[in-house]
Amino acid sequence: MTTRPVVPSFTAHNGFALPAIGLGTYRLNGDSGADAVAGGIGAGYRLIDTAFNYENEGSVGRGVAAAEVDRSEIVVTTKLPGRHHPSERARDSIEESRSRLGLDMTDLHLIHWPNPSQDEYVQAWAALVDAQSRGVVRQIGVSNFLPEHVERIEAETGVRPVVNQIEVHPYFPQEEQLAYHREKGILTEAWSPLGRAKALLDEAVIREVAAAHAISPAQVVLAWHVARGTVSIPKASTLEHQVANLAAAEVVLDEGEVTAITALGRPDGRLFDADPRTHEES
């Protein structure tokens, strides 16, 4: 029997905990997507990430149902899209996601982007607060929110997010935002944790650390996330890659290695024009 890696967990201000590495599902669709999710859970993943706009909540839900793991052990995350921020649309969207996933409740529901120009994200947050109070959603959080957005929703509702899922990778290490999250007890989830994978994984420092630990460059980057207290959600469709990614949770980098990788950060490190101050998601 293959021994599953021991995956550490990180805990939010209210005691809610997430494993350090989860499974991203963007573009895992249809039957193959459901199979990939079920296989990932079988390999040891207990955090599964999707979104309304990924158009695969049905496949993710089928994968969760097919997995031979007790439902209570799995955290299923989805996200509310920008066009559904107004109160009534948000309420319907939250329940539609639950229906698509085939779940009695979503474990973690996030606002996907703040869309500040439309200025309706507080309505969306209030709808999530209400859904949590009704038992439709277990935990609530945000994605791509800046500190100013987080401060506003907490000030207007009295409820602080447990998670903020943001772009984090060695080219864009987000040190200031991570420090803010730690101060507030908000868990940081990293989307696209491997960044521009080909270019990043060819960096000399990444390859040197990989050689020192006898692991792959991708595992180095995921171990870097773990060392910084960041939950990463790499997408992997094959069992081989899923197993390798999860195994990175057990790799321990020293402080010098973490600092050297963080030093790869660039002013233009974003993957695309996704500044939360201006980016708008439909």
HELIX and SHEET records of a PDB file:
HELIX    1   1 GLY A   30  ALA A   43  1                                  14    
HELIX    2   2 PHE A   52  TYR A   54  5                                   3    
HELIX    3   3 GLU A   57  ALA A   66  1                                  10    
HELIX    4   4 ARG A   71  GLU A   73  5                                   3    
HELIX    5   5 GLY A   82  HIS A   84  5                                   3    
HELIX    6   6 SER A   87  LEU A  101  1                                  15    
HELIX    7   7 TYR A  121  SER A  133  1                                  13    
HELIX    8   8 PRO A  147  THR A  157  1                                  11    
HELIX    9   9 GLU A  175  LYS A  184  1                                  10    
HELIX   10  10 ALA A  197  LEU A  201  1                                   5    
HELIX   11  11 ALA A  204  HIS A  213  1                                  10    
HELIX   12  12 PRO A  217  ALA A  227  1                                  11    
HELIX   13  13 LEU A  239  ALA A  247  1                                   9    
HELIX   14  14 ALA A  248  GLU A  250  5                                   3    
HELIX   15  15 GLU A  255  THR A  262  1                                   8    
SHEET    1   A 2 SER A   9  THR A  11  0                                        
SHEET    2   A 2 ALA A  17  PRO A  19 -1                                        
SHEET    1   B 8 LEU A  23  GLY A  24  0                                        
SHEET    2   B 8 LEU A  47  ASP A  49  1                                        
SHEET    3   B 8 VAL A  75  LEU A  80  1                                        
SHEET    4   B 8 THR A 106  ILE A 111  1                                        
SHEET    5   B 8 VAL A 137  SER A 143  1                                        
SHEET    6   B 8 VAL A 163  GLU A 167  1                                        
SHEET    7   B 8 LEU A 187  TRP A 191  1                                        
SHEET    8   B 8 VAL A 231  SER A 232  1                                        
END                                                                             
